[in-house]
């Protein structure tokens, strides 16, 4: 199981666009969840933070080791997600991968995830 937390910086003046991105995902949650199943993604959560003049998104995920990343052949919901990503994520900021010190997932939940994968 891969457990990840990564910090990305939002481009300057793209906060409203990120609002639209988040709203889009919420409005299309059924499609998002189907995509997550295809990626063998058990949990994906996006956190948002404003710190000084910058705004950040944090992606937290729990995914099967065999899970795949997004690519250009994915469903339309992913294509829209990638367009928002390209427009809103600051590529001049190196994403920060946090190191998991402790992963606390009860054994019964881990077993259920492994059975599903």
N, CA, C and O of each residue as an XYZ file, in Angstrom:
468
protein
N       0.839     -1.172      0.000
C       0.000      0.000      0.000
C       0.889      1.242      0.000
O       1.853      1.320      0.762
N       0.565      2.211     -0.854
C       1.289      3.487     -0.895
C       0.460      4.523     -0.151
O      -0.718      4.716     -0.451
N       1.074      5.183      0.814
C       0.435      6.276      1.533
C       1.289      7.506      1.265
O       2.479      7.533      1.579
N       0.661      8.531      0.675
C       1.429      9.710      0.264
C       0.740     10.999      0.688
O      -0.485     11.078      0.780
N       1.565     12.001      0.940
C       1.098     13.364      1.170
C       2.086     14.288      0.452
O       3.277     14.301      0.761
N       1.577     15.053     -0.500
C       2.442     15.930     -1.299
C       1.854     17.328     -1.327
O       0.642     17.512     -1.438
N       2.737     18.307     -1.223
C       2.366     19.720     -1.215
C       2.698     20.336     -2.568
O       3.813     20.195     -3.070
N       1.707     21.029     -3.157
C       1.872     21.730     -4.426
C       1.482     23.190     -4.226
O       0.575     23.492     -3.450
N       2.162     24.092     -4.920
C       1.810     25.504     -4.827
C       0.894     25.889     -5.979
O       1.087     25.465     -7.118
N      -0.096     26.694     -5.660
C      -1.031     27.200     -6.663
C      -0.398     28.431     -7.322
O       0.219     29.258     -6.650
N      -0.559     28.537     -8.626
C      -0.044     29.696     -9.346
C      -0.717     30.972     -8.830
O      -1.859     30.957     -8.371
N       0.019     32.056     -8.920
C      -0.508     33.355     -8.520
C      -1.772     33.686     -9.323
O      -1.829     33.426    -10.525
N      -2.765     34.249     -8.671
C      -4.032     34.670     -9.281
C      -4.877     33.510     -9.813
O      -5.713     33.713    -10.694
N      -4.670     32.301     -9.293
C      -5.456     31.149     -9.754
C      -6.372     30.594     -8.656
O      -6.942     29.514     -8.814
N      -6.511     31.312     -7.570
C      -7.325     30.848     -6.455
C      -8.783     30.612     -6.858
O      -9.379     29.604     -6.479
N      -9.351     31.536     -7.620
C     -10.744     31.362     -8.066
C     -10.876     30.156     -8.992
O     -11.887     29.456     -8.956
N      -9.881     29.915     -9.804
C      -9.901     28.767    -10.708
C      -9.828     27.464     -9.903
O     -10.455     26.467    -10.259
N      -9.061     27.488     -8.824
C      -8.995     26.319     -7.946
C     -10.364     26.100     -7.292
O     -10.799     24.959     -7.138
N     -11.043     27.187     -6.908
C     -12.407     27.066     -6.381
C     -13.284     26.319     -7.386
O     -14.045     25.426     -7.012
N     -13.174     26.689     -8.659
C     -13.960     26.043     -9.716
C     -13.567     24.572     -9.864
O     -14.425     23.713    -10.070
N     -12.279     24.290     -9.758
C     -11.762     22.925     -9.862
C     -12.349     22.047     -8.753
O     -12.834     20.944     -9.006
N     -12.294     22.560     -7.525
C     -12.821     21.822     -6.378
C     -14.329     21.611     -6.547
O     -14.839     20.518     -6.304
N     -15.025     22.650     -6.958
C     -16.468     22.551     -7.182
C     -16.778     21.528     -8.281
O     -17.722     20.747     -8.163
N     -15.978     21.542     -9.339
C     -16.159     20.586    -10.433
C     -16.050     19.150     -9.910
O     -16.879     18.299    -10.232
N     -15.023     18.894     -9.105
C     -14.850     17.543     -8.572
C     -16.026     17.155     -7.677
O     -16.504     16.022     -7.733
N     -16.491     18.093     -6.854
C     -17.624     17.802     -5.974
C     -18.892     17.515     -6.776
O     -19.663     16.621     -6.428
N     -19.103     18.269     -7.841
C     -20.304     18.091     -8.664
C     -20.253     16.803     -9.502
O     -21.293     16.284     -9.907
N     -19.059     16.300     -9.756
C     -18.887     15.097    -10.576
C     -18.301     13.947     -9.759
O     -17.542     13.126    -10.274
N     -18.662     13.902     -8.488
C     -18.057     12.928     -7.572
C     -18.263     11.480     -8.028
O     -17.366     10.656     -7.852
N     -19.417     11.153     -8.606
C     -19.627      9.779     -9.068
C     -18.576      9.386    -10.097
O     -18.035      8.281    -10.037
N     -18.279     10.280    -11.042
C     -17.259     10.011    -12.059
C     -15.864      9.966    -11.436
O     -15.031      9.143    -11.817
N     -15.623     10.851    -10.482
C     -14.328     10.868     -9.786
C     -14.100      9.529     -9.094
O     -13.014      8.957     -9.182
N     -15.121      9.032     -8.409
C     -14.978      7.780     -7.667
C     -14.753      6.586     -8.588
O     -14.013      5.668     -8.236
N     -15.380      6.587     -9.762
C     -15.143      5.520    -10.741
C     -13.681      5.542    -11.183
O     -13.044      4.495    -11.300
N     -13.160      6.734    -11.424
C     -11.753      6.879    -11.823
C     -10.830      6.382    -10.719
O      -9.843      5.698    -10.989
N     -11.152      6.726     -9.471
C     -10.313      6.277     -8.360
C     -10.262      4.756     -8.287
O      -9.216      4.175     -7.998
N     -11.394      4.119     -8.549
C     -11.406      2.651     -8.538
C     -10.465      2.097     -9.590
O      -9.740      1.136     -9.331
N     -10.467      2.696    -10.781
C      -9.577      2.253    -11.848
C      -8.110      2.437    -11.500
O      -7.254      1.690    -11.974
N      -7.822      3.429    -10.673
C      -6.449      3.707    -10.242
C      -6.067      2.895     -9.003
O      -4.936      2.974     -8.524
N      -7.029      2.107     -8.486
C      -6.844      1.377     -7.236
C      -6.481      2.335     -6.100
O      -5.633      2.045     -5.256
N      -7.155      3.481     -6.113
C      -6.970      4.516     -5.099
C      -8.041      4.311     -4.037
O      -9.233      4.429     -4.322
N      -7.625      4.008     -2.826
C      -8.573      3.755     -1.746
C      -9.077      5.061     -1.132
O     -10.263      5.193     -0.828
N      -8.183      6.010     -0.955
C      -8.517      7.290     -0.337
C      -7.737      8.374     -1.062
O      -6.544      8.220     -1.323
N      -8.406      9.460     -1.383
C      -7.707     10.636     -1.915
C      -8.401     11.857     -1.333
O      -9.614     12.019     -1.468
N      -7.632     12.698     -0.695
C      -8.160     13.893     -0.054
C      -7.273     15.064     -0.438
O      -6.048     14.948     -0.465
N      -7.903     16.189     -0.732
C      -7.160     17.404     -1.068
C      -7.384     18.420      0.044
O      -8.519     18.740      0.397
N      -6.284     18.916      0.586
C      -6.333     19.964      1.598
C      -5.842     21.253      0.951
O      -5.079     21.231     -0.015
N      -6.288     22.361      1.493
C      -5.922     23.668      0.931
C      -5.415     24.559      2.058
O      -5.969     24.568      3.157
N      -4.345     25.315      1.764
C      -3.750     26.179      2.774
C      -3.311     27.495      2.146
O      -2.751     27.514      1.050
N      -3.568     28.584      2.842
C      -3.052     29.908      2.439
C      -2.004     30.260      3.477
O      -2.286     30.292      4.675
N      -0.791     30.523      3.008
C       0.319     30.842      3.898
C       1.062     32.036      3.327
O       1.722     31.927      2.294
N       0.957     33.163      3.989
C       1.570     34.380      3.468
C       0.907     34.759      2.155
O      -0.318     34.845      2.077
N       1.699     34.983      1.136
C       1.185     35.373     -0.178
C       0.870     34.181     -1.066
O       0.355     34.350     -2.171
N       1.174     32.980     -0.598
C       1.009     31.797     -1.433
C      -0.117     30.902     -0.930
O      -0.475     30.906      0.247
N      -0.653     30.142     -1.867
C      -1.684     29.169     -1.535
C      -1.200     27.798     -2.004
O      -0.537     27.678     -3.034
N      -1.541     26.776     -1.236
C      -1.046     25.432     -1.504
C      -2.192     24.422     -1.490
O      -3.210     24.612     -0.825
N      -1.993     23.350     -2.241
C      -2.856     22.189     -2.177
C      -1.998     21.025     -1.688
O      -0.856     20.850     -2.115
N      -2.569     20.239     -0.790
C      -1.913     19.040     -0.290
C      -2.751     17.849     -0.734
O      -3.956     17.805     -0.487
N      -2.121     16.900     -1.377
C      -2.794     15.682     -1.825
C      -2.404     14.559     -0.883
O      -1.227     14.217     -0.764
N      -3.390     13.987     -0.216
C      -3.182     12.819      0.644
C      -3.842     11.634     -0.035
O      -4.988     11.728     -0.473
N      -3.129     10.518     -0.129
C      -3.725      9.353     -0.780
C      -3.240      8.052     -0.161
O      -2.137      7.949      0.376
N      -4.118      7.067     -0.265
C      -3.803      5.691      0.091
C      -4.178      4.882     -1.139
O      -5.338      4.854     -1.549
N      -3.179      4.223     -1.724
C      -3.375      3.549     -3.014
C      -2.707      2.180     -2.985
O      -1.693      1.983     -2.315
N      -3.283      1.251     -3.710
C      -2.668     -0.058     -3.879
C      -1.330      0.121     -4.596
O      -1.201      0.987     -5.462
N      -0.355     -0.678     -4.246
C       0.971     -0.594     -4.889
C       0.884     -0.702     -6.406
O       1.700     -0.122     -7.122
N      -0.107     -1.444     -6.896
C      -0.258     -1.647     -8.342
C      -1.087     -0.542     -8.998
O      -1.378     -0.614    -10.192
N      -1.464      0.465     -8.238
C      -2.273      1.550     -8.791
C      -1.526      2.325     -9.854
O      -0.298      2.405     -9.839
N      -2.299      2.906    -10.795
C      -1.667      3.633    -11.896
C      -1.878      5.135    -11.741
O      -2.813      5.582    -11.077
N      -0.999      5.893    -12.360
C      -1.104      7.347    -12.382
C      -2.027      7.767    -13.526
O      -2.335      6.968    -14.410
N      -2.461      9.017    -13.501
C      -3.261      9.550    -14.605
C      -2.427      9.622    -15.869
O      -1.229      9.898    -15.818
N      -3.065      9.373    -17.002
C      -2.402      9.594    -18.286
C      -3.423     10.094    -19.296
O      -4.604     10.231    -18.974
N      -2.982     10.360    -20.492
C      -3.826     11.003    -21.509
C      -4.951     10.115    -22.027
O      -5.887     10.621    -22.645
N      -4.888      8.806    -21.794
C      -5.914      7.884    -22.280
C      -7.036      7.659    -21.268
O      -7.898      6.807    -21.484
N      -7.034      8.401    -20.181
C      -8.039      8.220    -19.137
C      -9.368      8.870    -19.516
O      -9.440      9.613    -20.495
N     -10.431      8.588    -18.736
C     -11.766      9.131    -19.030
C     -11.801     10.663    -19.032
O     -10.872     11.309    -18.548
N     -12.879     11.241    -19.579
C     -13.001     12.705    -19.677
C     -12.836     13.448    -18.350
O     -12.295     14.554    -18.327
N     -13.293     12.856    -17.253
C     -13.140     13.527    -15.953
C     -11.663     13.751    -15.650
O     -11.293     14.775    -15.075
N     -10.820     12.795    -16.038
C      -9.384     12.941    -15.810
C      -8.784     13.992    -16.735
O      -7.883     14.731    -16.340
N      -9.280     14.057    -17.951
C      -8.808     15.069    -18.894
C      -9.086     16.465    -18.346
O      -8.230     17.348    -18.415
N     -10.277     16.658    -17.806
C     -10.636     17.950    -17.211
C      -9.753     18.229    -16.001
O      -9.275     19.349    -15.820
N      -9.542     17.215    -15.180
C      -8.681     17.349    -14.000
C      -7.268     17.776    -14.417
O      -6.683     18.670    -13.805
N      -6.724     17.138    -15.455
C      -5.376     17.475    -15.927
C      -5.302     18.899    -16.481
O      -4.286     19.575    -16.319
N      -6.372     19.357    -17.134
C      -6.399     20.742    -17.637
C      -6.352     21.735    -16.480
O      -5.602     22.710    -16.520
N      -7.159     21.482    -15.447
C      -7.117     22.341    -14.262
C      -5.721     22.316    -13.655
O      -5.181     23.352    -13.270
N      -5.146     21.123    -13.575
C      -3.806     20.958    -12.997
C      -2.803     21.832    -13.740
O      -2.057     22.591    -13.122
N      -2.786     21.727    -15.052
C      -1.841     22.498    -15.868
C      -2.046     23.999    -15.678
O      -1.083     24.765    -15.644
N      -3.294     24.408    -15.556
C      -3.602     25.828    -15.423
C      -3.287     26.373    -14.030
O      -2.913     27.538    -13.895
N      -3.433     25.554    -13.005
C      -3.403     26.069    -11.635
C      -2.167     25.729    -10.807
O      -1.851     26.459     -9.868
N      -1.469     24.661    -11.117
C      -0.338     24.241    -10.287
C       0.951     24.897    -10.774
O       1.286     24.843    -11.958
N       1.657     25.509     -9.846
C       2.895     26.238    -10.125
C       4.049     25.263    -10.311
O       4.504     24.637     -9.353
N       4.516     25.138    -11.537
C       5.598     24.190    -11.847
C       6.975     24.711    -11.416
O       7.950     23.960    -11.422
N       7.057     25.999    -11.042
C       8.339     26.521    -10.573
C       8.591     26.134     -9.115
O       9.709     26.272     -8.618
N       7.561     25.655     -8.439
C       7.668     25.197     -7.049
C       7.833     23.684     -7.068
O       6.997     22.964     -7.613
N       8.898     23.221     -6.481
C       9.131     21.768     -6.444
C       8.168     21.149     -5.426
O       8.185     21.524     -4.254
N       7.326     20.201     -5.866
C       6.395     19.564     -4.926
C       7.142     18.969     -3.738
O       8.233     18.418     -3.884
N       6.539     19.091     -2.569
C       7.154     18.561     -1.364
C       6.432     17.288     -0.946
O       5.252     17.317     -0.597
N       7.153     16.170     -0.985
C       6.611     14.897     -0.515
C       6.910     14.781      0.972
O       8.066     14.838      1.391
N       5.870     14.618      1.753
C       6.039     14.449      3.188
C       6.379     12.982      3.447
O       5.925     12.094      2.726
N       7.168     12.742      4.469
C       7.536     11.374      4.825
C       6.588     10.894      5.915
O       6.438     11.544      6.950
N       5.954      9.759      5.678
C       5.054      9.192      6.677
C       5.887      8.608      7.817
O       6.717      7.724      7.606
N       5.656      9.110      9.007
C       6.361      8.600     10.175
C       5.630      7.397     10.764
O       6.257      6.453     11.245
N       4.302      7.441     10.723
C       3.468      6.359     11.234
C       2.219      6.291     10.366
O       1.614      7.320     10.067
N       1.837      5.102      9.964
C       0.601      4.907      9.204
C      -0.350      4.089     10.065
O      -0.073      2.934     10.390
N      -1.465      4.692     10.429
C      -2.400      4.038     11.342
C      -3.692      3.693     10.605
O      -4.635      4.483     10.556
N      -3.704      2.507     10.043
C      -4.896      1.975      9.385
C      -5.200      0.651     10.067
O      -4.383     -0.268     10.016
N      -6.361      0.536     10.707
C      -6.680     -0.723     11.391
C      -6.560     -1.922     10.450
O      -6.838     -1.822      9.254
N      -6.142     -3.053     11.013
C      -5.919     -4.275     10.227
C      -7.154     -4.671      9.422
O      -7.022     -5.104      8.277
N      -8.343     -4.535      9.989
C      -9.555     -4.925      9.272
C      -9.772     -4.048      8.043
O     -10.281     -4.519      7.026
N      -9.392     -2.790      8.130
C      -9.505     -1.882      6.982
C      -8.445     -2.251      5.946
O      -8.732     -2.277      4.750
N      -7.223     -2.534      6.396
C      -6.168     -2.968      5.472
C      -6.566     -4.249      4.740
O      -6.355     -4.380      3.535
N      -7.146     -5.193      5.489
C      -7.586     -6.454      4.852
C      -8.658     -6.165      3.808
O      -8.629     -6.732      2.716
N      -9.597     -5.293      4.136
C     -10.663     -4.957      3.189
C     -10.072     -4.305      1.946
O     -10.503     -4.610      0.835
N      -9.108     -3.425      2.104
C      -8.459     -2.781      0.961
C      -7.743     -3.823      0.106
O      -7.856     -3.809     -1.120
N      -7.014     -4.717      0.749
C      -6.270     -5.747      0.013
C      -7.197     -6.695     -0.715
O      -6.884     -7.131     -1.823
N      -8.336     -7.027     -0.116
C      -9.318     -7.886     -0.787
C      -9.892     -7.192     -2.018
O     -10.147     -7.826     -3.042
N     -10.088     -5.899     -1.901
C     -10.669     -5.116     -2.993
C      -9.693     -5.016     -4.156
O     -10.088     -5.111     -5.318
N      -8.414     -4.825     -3.837
C      -7.394     -4.636     -4.867
C      -7.257     -5.910     -5.645
O      -6.450     -5.984     -6.571
